[in-house]
Amino acid sequence: MFKNYLKTAYRTLKKNVGFTAINIFGLALGLATCMLIVFYVVDELSYDKYNTRADRIYRANMQIRFGGIDQNYASSPAPLAGVFKKDYPEVESSCRLLQRGGYNVKKGNQTIHEDKMVFADPTLFDVFTLPVIVGDPGHALVEPNTVVITETIAKRYFNTVQAVGKTFTFDDKLLYKVTGVIKDLPRQSHFHFDFFLSMASKDESRENAWLSNNFNTYVLLKPGADVKQFEAKLPELMRRNAGPQLQDVLHLNFDAFESAGNRYRLSLVPLLDIHLKSNLMSELDHNGNIQYVYIFGAVAVFILLIACVNFMNLSTARSANRAREVGVRKVLGSARKYLIAQFLSESIMVTFVATVIAVAAAYLLLPVFNNISGKNIGLNAASLVWLVPCLLVTVLVIGFLAGSYPAFFLSGFQPIEVLKGKLSAGFKGGMLRSSLVVFQFFISIVLIIGTLVIYNQLKYIQNKDLGYNRSQVLVVHGVYNLGEQTRVFKEEVKQLPGVAGVTMTGFLPTSDYRNSSSVFQERALDPKKAVLAQTWTVDDKYLPTLDIKLVKGRNFSDQMPTDSAAMIVNETAARLMGVKDPLNKPMYLPMDNMAKTFKEYHIIGVIKDFNFASLRNNISPVILMYGQDNGSLSVKMHTANITGLMAQIKDKWKSIQPGKEFSYSFMDDDFDASYRAEQRMGTIFIIFTTLTIVIACLGLFGLAAYAAEQRTKEIGIRKVLGANVANIVGMLSKDFIRLVLIAIIIAIPFAWFFMHQWLQGFAYRQNIQWWVIVLSAVAALLIAFVTISFQSIKAALANPVRSLKNE
């Protein structure tokens, strides 16, 4: 019996090859898109789950408010991890990670700059699941100047994973012995390092400095420990340990410090929430955004629903032609349950074929999707464990739901009425189908508006005046690698034709190189007269090279020795000081964590505010100090031959240090990288919106075909009575256009609300403009009308004799 169902289904589908192809294509398109989004969502939700104790691991964050400025850090004080382990019985283990940039690594005669380096406590392997290939994890990071590396690094430098006992030379002077080799970290990790250096190598790791926050601290709680109760103990921990140091520095006890409106608090974030729910200062890597997971998850559901709706609509559109087939089958004795089984088998067969095509399409499109989304998703055995059952359930569920309406509806026809040509009134009832059309275009319009809003915001960001000029600025990284030759390199680059300016510092608006300090207006270090600011060391060419404008005062000068004690502040810092004229005002900068010593500075200039962080945040205080920082060299170019000038700069580098790597970027690209997630989101939104519109149009095409079939004789009579093509097209189109208008009315406030919420994440944003709404509405109407017109014109041009010859 089942074999007969399949054979009959195959013949029926083959007979209506056009509708079958559209049905399969629309469903396959929806399923393939849905699968790609599911891959993305699953990948985002998989971060850090490779840790076997992930549900018990938490990171300590610092929430600081001082001088009217809030700053939240993913890092915490150096002694915190030790206090966790020593004083709290619910703590099983704790460890710290300290990121201090990279080193130059010797490989024969070649020098390679490695950035993926971090200092780690010996308890690293007690907290995180990092499988050790060679070495003893219990002792691997105990001794100073020891390092644990990944298998990729071991093979790169030693051509084998058996690297324990071998040595690295860092920066031509530091010797580190390999004590362990671990497997490469999974892609779904919130940190990605290749070198784990022993924390004992860093003197600052042993400091009892509770007012400095440089260490990413993780705590592993014991099984059954109540994290809420543990977190409730953290305020007392800070009061007991940081309080005395606050008293020494500011002459305030902890309670008085907080009652003055300041804050110095610890909080915990679950390890599994870091990637999607944490974007603080001092993160170890660029994290994702849970909002995008929610958005793409909803889009996947909507696209799948639209595809199923289309399937049902197209099946219904064909069903009228099969009414007489049902009548004949019933007269010949076919039971209703067999008719239901027949229709459902056809639906499931189409769904199965569409699913197979969708899987193949998703697999082939995965590399393209990875390139667009910045992912590296791959299908493996672990993926198939959940993917295959999900696909089988999808085939059955979609096949049953999509085929249920025609199956149960058609099988209920009375054979006598059908054979007389009297179809059930159910064919006239279009409330369900009308609702589905409204739903489809509601989603389409929301996505169109969303896409335009995202595009406008990204365009606004790229064109906004940031307060500095990033155009044609080449940033040469790791200039400190040149040692004593850094000044020589700077001077030689400055002399090249086409170079408009050169400044040497790692503190750039587009870099992650930052330093935050509290600067006081009084020698007594009164917290009410303090500014929590970024304090950057720059040279006298910094402002002209980046075209940062002076509002008042003057720039640093290499001709004035007193400028070593000079400061230039931005407008925000000057405003927070609460003085009318900050020029020549003395400022006091603590020179150590305990503020036992401090240096007196004088303000010589005020610069216009410039954006040095994401445009999601307001501009915070910046204080520039005159000095030498060899983090990087920024070269302002003024030439049409950028490639040629870059080659000359590279030659200068190689002439000074031929074995060292020349690493560079352009400031424009560094800026764009800060908004890569939004750019990718915009691109993906455009693709998903286009696919949603295509799928929705297929559904509208099916309904238009259905309406034309139901009104064939009416159209014939109207043509005989003199109606022209335009009259008939208008008659068939107006009902659908009315549904699209309803969808527009519902979608506009919905889309406006959610995109307005998204824009609130930017301190600097473009408001939703009226033309975005109008353009989206007009586009939806135009797309709908073009789709409907194809079937309407076809019906209007048909010979009326054919439709009326049986009457």
N, C-alpha and C positions, 0 to 999 in steps of 0.2 A: 504493500500500500504506500509506504513512504517513498519507495523508488518511483512509483507512478506519480506521486505529488511532484517530485523533483523533475521528472520528464515533462509533465504538463506545464510546470512553472517555466522550464527552459523554453518550451515552444511558445508560450504566451509572451515571454519577455523578448524572444527573438522576433516575434511578429510585430511588436511595437518597439523596434530597435531605437527609434529617436527618443521617445520618452524614457526608455530604459537607460540609454547613454547619459541623458541629462540627470536622471535620478542618481545614477552611480557616480557621475562626476561631482555633483553637488555634495553628496554625502561623503565621498572620499576627500574632497577639499576641506570640508568641515572637520572630519576626523583627523586628517594629517595636521592641520593647524592646531587642533586641540592637543594632539600628541606632543608637538614641539613645545607648546606652552607648558604642558605637564612635565616634560623633561626639564625645562627651565625651573619650574617651581620646586620639583623634587630635589634638584641640584642645590638650590638656595636653602632649602630646609634641611639639607644633609650636613651642613657645616659642623665640624667638630664632633660628629657622632662616632667617629672612628675611635674616640677615647672610651674605653670600657667603663670608666667611672664618670662619664660626662655629666650625669644627673646630680653628682655630688661636688662638682668643681665650680667655684665662683671666683670672680676677679674683684679686687678691691678698687673702687673709684674714689676720687677726691672731689668734693664740691666746695669751692672756695668763693667767698664774697668778701672783697676788701677794697676800700677806696671807692665804693660805688660801682665796682665792676665784678661781674660774675664770670668765673672760669671753672669749667668742669674737666677733669683729667681722668684718663684711663690708667694713670699711674698713681703711686703713693709713696710714703716715706721709706727709706732704706731699712729701718729696724722693724717695720711692721710684721714681716713674715716670721721673724724670730719670736716676736711677742705672741703671735697667733699660736705657734707650736708650743711655746713654753707655758703660757698662762691659761689656755682654753682647752679643757678636756674633750670638747666635741670636735676638735681639729685633729684629723689623722696626719696630715702633712701640709706643707706650704712651700712655695718656691717663688723666686723672682727672676724676671728677665730684664736685662738692661741693654737697650739699643743705643749704640754709640757710633753709628756709621760703619764704614767698611775699612779694609786694609788693602794695600798692594801685596799681592802674593807672588813669590818667585816660582817660576817653572822653567828650569834650565836658564837660558839667556833671556827668557821672556818674562815680563811683569804684567800680571793681570789684576785689575781692580775688582775685588769682590765686595758687593754691598750686603749680601744676605748673611750678615753676621750678628750674633747676639751673645751677650754674657749671660750665663745661667748658673743657678745654684745646683749642687749635687743632687738635690731632691727632685730635679726635673723629671726623672724617670719614675718617681713615686707618684707624681701627680698626673702626668700625661702618658698616654700609651704610645711610646715610640720604640718599636721593635728593634732590638740591638742585634746586628749580624755578627759583629766581632767585638769583644771587649767585655768588661764587667761593669754593668750599669750602676752598681752600688758604689764604685770607687772611681768611675771614669772622670768626674769633674771635681774631685776633691782637691787635688794639688794645683798650685798656681801654674800658669803657662801650659795648661793642657787643653785639648780641644776634641770634641766629638763631631764627626762629619757625616754627611749623607753618602750613600753608595755612589751616587752620580759624581760627587766631588772626588771620592776615593779613586774611581776609575779615570777621571779626568787628569788627576795629578800623578797617580801612582800605577795606573793601568791594572789595578786589582782592588778588591774589597779587603784584602788582607793587609791593611795599612797601619795596624796598631804598632806603635813604636817608631814610626816614621815621623819626620819633623817638617814643619812649615816655617818659612821665613816671611814675616810680615813687616812691611815698610823698611826693608833692608836691615833691620836691627832686632826685631822681636822673634824669638824662637819658641814655637809651640809644638808640643809633642802630641801626636794622635793617640788617644786612649780608648777610642771606640768608633765604630762605624754603624750607623743606623739606616734603616730603610728610608727612602725619600718620603717626605711628608705628603699626605694626601692633598689633592687639589682643594678639597673642602675643609680647609683649615683657616682659622682667622690669623695665623702667622705662618710665614714661609721663610725658613732659614736653612742654610746649608752648613753653617759653621756655628757650633755651640761652644763658646769659650768659657773656661772656668771663671766663676764669679770671684774666686780668691785672687784673681789677677788684678782686680780693680780695688784700689784703696778706698774709694768712696763707698763701697759696699759695706764697709765696716764702721762707717760713721754713725753716730747716734743723733742724726739730724732729722727731727720730726717736722721741721718747717720747710723741708725740701722734698719735692715729689718727682723723682726720676725713674722709679722702678715699677714695672708692671708686676703686681703681686697677685698670686693665685693661691687659693686655699682649698684643700680637699677635706670635706667634712666626713665624719665617721657615719657608717650606715645607721639610719634612724635618727640622726641629729636633726633638731628643729631649726631650720635656717632663720625663721622669724625671731626666735628667742636669741639666737646667736647675733643677729643683726642689731637687736635691741641693746646689746652690750657694747656696741661700737662707740656711742657717744661718750660713755664713761672711759673707754680705752683712750680716746683722744684727749679727754679732759685730764686724765692721769699722766699721760706721756708728753703731749704737746703743750699742755697748760704751763708747766714750769718754764719751758723755752719761750712761750709767748710772754710770760711775766718778765723774763730777763731782757727780751728785745723791746717790748712795747710798754713794759711796766703796767700791764693789765692782767688780771687773772682771767681764766677762760670764760667764766660767766659774764664778766664785764665786757669782754671782747665780743661775745655774741649779743649781749643786750644792746650794744652800740650799733647793731644792724649788720655786723660782720658774720661770716660763717666759715668754719673749717671742719668739715664733716666727712666721715667715711660712709660709703654705701657699697652694696654687693650687687653684682650682675651675674646671673647664671651663665656658665660657659656657652650653653646652647643659644643664648640670646645675643651674644656679642656681635656676630656677623650681621644680623638683620636689625638689631634694636639699639646699637651703640655707635655713635659717631662723635666721639669726644676728642679732645686734644691728647696727643701721645698714644694714639692707637698704633698697633704694630703693623697694620696693613689697611688698605682701603676696604671698608665694609660695604655691605649691600644695604637695602632699604626694604623693610617689611611692607611698606605701602605698595611698592611695585609688585610684590608677591601677591598681595590682595587684589590689585588691579588686574594683573595678568591672569590670576586664577578666575576672577569674575568674567573676564573676556573669554577664557576657554570654555566656561560653562555656557555663556551666551552664544558663542559660535556653534557649539554642539547642539544647543537647543534650536537655533535657527536652521541648522542642517536637518535636524529631525522634523522640524515644522515643514521645511521644503519637501522632504520625502513624503510626508503625509499629504501635503497639498497636491503634489504631482500624482500621487497614487489616486487621490480623489478625482483629479481632473480626468484620469483615464477611466474611472470606474463607470461613468455613464455609458461608455461604449460596450461595457460587459454586462449590462442589465439583461439583455436578451439571452446571453450565454447562461446566466444564472437561471432564468426562467426555463430554458430548454433542459438544463441539468435537473431542475426540480421535477419537471414533468416526467423525465426519464427515471425518477426515483432516487435521485441523490439526496441524502440527508443533509440537514443544515450544518452539522458538525464537520462533515467532510468538506463542505464548501469553505467553512472557516479555516480548516486545516490547509486547504489549497491556497487560499489567499495569504495566510501567514507564512506558508513555505516559500511563496514567491517573494514576500517581503524580506524574510530572513536570508534568502539566496542573494538578493540584491545587496543587502547589508553586508553579507560575508564577502562578496566580490569587492564592494567598496572599501571594506576594512583591509583586505589584502593589498589593494592598490594604495590605500592610505599609508600602510606600514612601509611599503616600498618607497613611496614618495617622501615620507618623513625621514627614512634612512638616507636617501639620496640628498635631501635638503639639509641634513644635520650639519655638514661642514659649513654651508652658507649661513645657517642660523647661528652657529658658533662664532663665525666671523663678525656677524652683526651684533650679537649680544655680548661678545667678549668672553664667552664661555669655552670650555673644552670638554663638552659632554660627549660621551661615547657609550655605545650599547655593549654590554657584556653579559656574562652569565647571571650576575646579580640582578641586572635590569630585567632580564627575561623572566626571572622568578615571579615578579609581580606584574610584568607587562602582559604576558600571555594570558593568565587568568582574567585580567581586566579586559582584554580585547574580546575574549570569548563571552564574558558577561555582557559586554557592550553590544556584540552582535545579536545576542538573544533579546536583550532589553529593547534596543532600538528597533530591531526587526519586529518585535511584538507590538511595541507602541505605535510605530509608523504604519503597520499593517492592520492594526486592530479596527480602525474606523471603517475602512472599506470592507474588511472581512465581516464584521458583525452587521454593518449597514446593508451591504449588498446581499448577504445570505438571508436577510429578513424579508426580501421582496416576495410579494405574492405572485406566483407564476402567471396567473390569468391576467392580472393588471399589467404586468411587464410585457407580456406578449401582445396585449392590446395597445401597447405604447403609452400606458398611463404610469409614469414613474411616481414614486413616492414623493410626497411633499418635502421630504427631508432634503432633496436636492436643492430646494429653494432656500432652506434655512442656512444662512451664511454667518450667523453670529460668531461661531467658533473660528471660522476661517478669517473673518474680518478682524477679530481680536488678534489672531496670529500675525496678520499683516501689520497691524499697528505695533505689535511687539517687535517684529523684525526691523521696521524702520525707526522705531524708538531707539533701539540699540545702535543702528547705523548712524543716526543723527547725533547721538551722544558721543560716539567715537569720532565723527567728523569734527564736532566742536572741540573735543579734547585734543585732537591732533593739531588743529589750528592754534589753540591756546599754547600748547607746548612749543610749537614752531615759533610763535611770536615771542615767547619768553626767552628761548634760546637765542633768537636774533637780537633781542633787547640786550641780553648779557654780552653777546659778542661785540655789540656796537656801543655799549655804554662807556662814557668817559670815566675811567678808573682812577684818574688823578696821576697817572704815569703813562709813558709811551712804551708799549711792548713790541712795537713794530720793528723788524729787522734788528733785533738784539740777540746776538749769539752768546750763549752761556757755556763757557768751558769749565767742566767739572773737575774737582780734585786737583786744583792748582797747588795745593799744599804738598803734593807729591814731588814737586820740583825742588823742595827744600830751600836752600839759600838762593836758588836761581829764580824764585818767583818774581822778584822785582825786575830782574833782567828780562824775563819773558814779557812782563807787562809793558816795559818801556819799548821793547822791540815791536810788539803788536801795535802800540800806539803810533809808531812811525810809519806803518803801512798805509799806502794810498787807499782811500775809501773808508778808513776808520774815522768816525766822527767823535768817538769818546770811549774811554775805557775806565771801568771801576772794578776794584777787587774786594769782594766780600761774599760770604755765603748767605747773608741776610737779604734775600730778594723777595719781592711781592708774590712771586709764583713758586717759591720753594717751600719745603717743610722745615727748613732750618730756622728754629725759633729760640728765643730766650725771654722768659718772663721774669720781671723783678718788681719789687715794691720800692718806689722812689718817694722820699719824704721831703716836705717843704720846710721842715724845721729840724734843727740839730737834735732835739729831744726825741725825734722819731714818733711824733704824735700820730696815731692811726687815723685821726680825723683830718689830718693834713697829708694824707698819703695818696699816691696814684699807683694802681697796679697796671703796669704797662709792659709792652714789648720793648726791650732795650737792645738795640742793634748797634754793632760796631761797624762803621763805614769809613770811607776815605773822602777826600775833598772833591772827587769827581763823581760821586754817587748821584747827587741831585741833577747836575747837567746831563749826565749820561742817560738817566731814566726820565728826564724832562719833568721832574717833580718841582712844583712851583713854590717859591718862597712868598709867604703872605706878608711877613715883616721880619726885620733883622737881616742877618747875612748868613752866608754859607761858611763851612769850615775852610781854613786856609793853611797850606803847608808852610806858609811864611810866618805863621803866628804860633810860637811854641805853647802859648797859654791855652790853645784850643784842645790840648790833651785833657783839660778839665772843663770842656765846653759841651753843651747839649743843644740839640735842635729838637723841638717837640712838634707833634702834629696838632691840628686845631682841636681835636677831641681831648687830648691831654691838657691843652691850655684851658679849655672850657671847664674841665673837672677840677682844675686848680682853684677856680673861683676868683681869679684876679683879673683886673682889666688889662693890664700890660705885663705879660710874663717876662719880657726882655730883662736880662741882667739879674733875674731872680735866682737866688741860690737854691740848689736841690742837693739832697744827700742820698747817696746810694750805698747800702750795706755791702761790704766786700766779702762777707762770709755768711754762712747759714745762721749763725748765732748773732749776727750784727754786732760783734765785738769791736769791729773796726768799720769805718765808713769813709767815703770820699766825697768831698764837696765839689759840686759842679755849678756852672752858671749858664743860664739859657741865653743863647746868642741869636736864635732865630725861631720862627714859627712857619711850618710848611702846611700847604693845603692838604686836607685829608686825602688819602689814597687807599684803595681797596687792596689789602694784602692777604685777605682770607676769602672764603667763599662769599658770594653775594647773597647767600642765605642768611648771613649774619651782618649786624651793624658794624661799622668801623669802630675799632677799639683804640685806646691810647698807644702811641708809638713815640719812643724817645731814641734819637740817633746820637751816638757818641763817636768822637773822632779817634780812630785807631787803626790797627792792622788786623785784618781777618783774611786768611788765605783760602777760604772755603771754595770760591769759584771766581772766574774772571768774566765779566760781562762786557761785550764789545758791541757798541752801537755802530751799525754799518750805514754807509751812505753811498751806495754804488749799485749799478744795475747788474754787475757781474759778481753776485754773491758766491757762486761756486768757486770762482777763481780766488776770491779773497779768503774763503775758508781754507782752500788748499795752501795758501801762503801761511796762514796761521798754524795749520797743522805742520808745515815744514819747519816753522820756528820752534814748535814744541819738540819735534823729533831731533832737531839740531842740538837742543839742550839736554833732552833725556830720550835717547833713541829707543830704549827698551821699555819705556812706560807707555801705557795705553792712553790714547787721545780720546776723551769722552766729551761729548757736547750735546746741546739741545738748543732749540730756539724758544725764546720766552713766549711767543705766540702759542706754540705747541704745548708748552708747560701749562699755560693758562687754560687752553682747551681741555687738557687732561683732567682738570679739576671738575669739569662738567660732562665728562665722558658718559657717566651713567645717564644723565638727562638726554644727551645726544642719542645714545643707544635706545633709550626709551622712546624718543621721538621717532626714530627710524622704524622701530618695531611697531609703534602705534600706527604709522602710515601703512605699513604692510598689512597689519591686522584689520585696519579700517577698510582697506581696499578689498580684502578677502571677504569681510563681512558684507560689504555692499554687493559683491558678486554673488554671494550665496543668497542674500535677500532678493536680488533681482531674479535669480532662478525660481525662487518661490513665487514671486509676483508673476513671472512668466507662466508658471503652472496655473495660477489662479486665473490669469487672463485667458489661457487656453480653455480652462474649465468653464468660465463665464461665456465664452464664445460658443462652446459646444452646447450649453444649455439654452442659448438664445438663437440657435441657427435658424429655426423656422421664423422667429420674430424678425430677424435681420432680413430674411428672404421676403417676407411680406412688406416690410418697410421699403426695401429696394423696389419692389413691384409698384408700390404706391408713390415712388418718386424720390425717396431719400438718397442723398449723395454720400460719398465716402466720408466727408468731413462730419456729417450728421451722425453717422453710425460710429465713427471713431470717438466722437464726443460722448455719445450715449454709453459706450462700453467703458470709457476712461473715467467718467466723472465719479463713479462710486469708489474707484481705487484712489483717485486723487484726494477724495474726501478723507479716506482712511489715512493717507500720508499726512494730510494737514492735521488730523487728530494726533498723530504720532509726533509731529513737530511741536504742537502746543504742549504735550506732556514732556517731551524730551528737553526743551529749552531750559525750564527752571531746574530740572534734575541735573543737567550737564553744567549749568552755571554754578550750582551749589558745590558740586564736587571739584570742579576745576578752580573755583574760588578758594576752596580749602587747600588744594594743592599749591596754589600760588602763595598762601600764607607762610609756606616754608622758606620763602625768599624775603629777606629784608628789603631788597631792591627788586621790584617786579613791574611788569606791564599789566595794566588792568585789562579785563576782558572787554574788548571793543565791540561796538554795535554791529560792525560789518561782519564780524566772525559769525554772529547769530544769523544775520541775513544771508550770508554766503552759504552757510550750512543748510538753511531751509531751502534756498533756491536750488542748490545742488541735489538735495534729496528729491525735490519735486521734478527736476529735470530728468534725473536718473529713472525715477518711477515712470514718468510719461513716455520716455523713449522705450522702456521695457514693455509697457502696456501697448504702445502704438504698433509694435511689431505684430502682435496677435490681432489687434483691432483692425489694422489695415488689411491683414490677410483675410479676416472674416468679412470685411466690407467689400472686398474685391471678388469674393466667391460668387459663383453662378447661382442665383436664387432658384433656378429650375431644379437643381439637385436636391436642395433642402425641402422643396414643396412637392416633388413628384409623387410622394407617397400619400399625400393628403387628398 
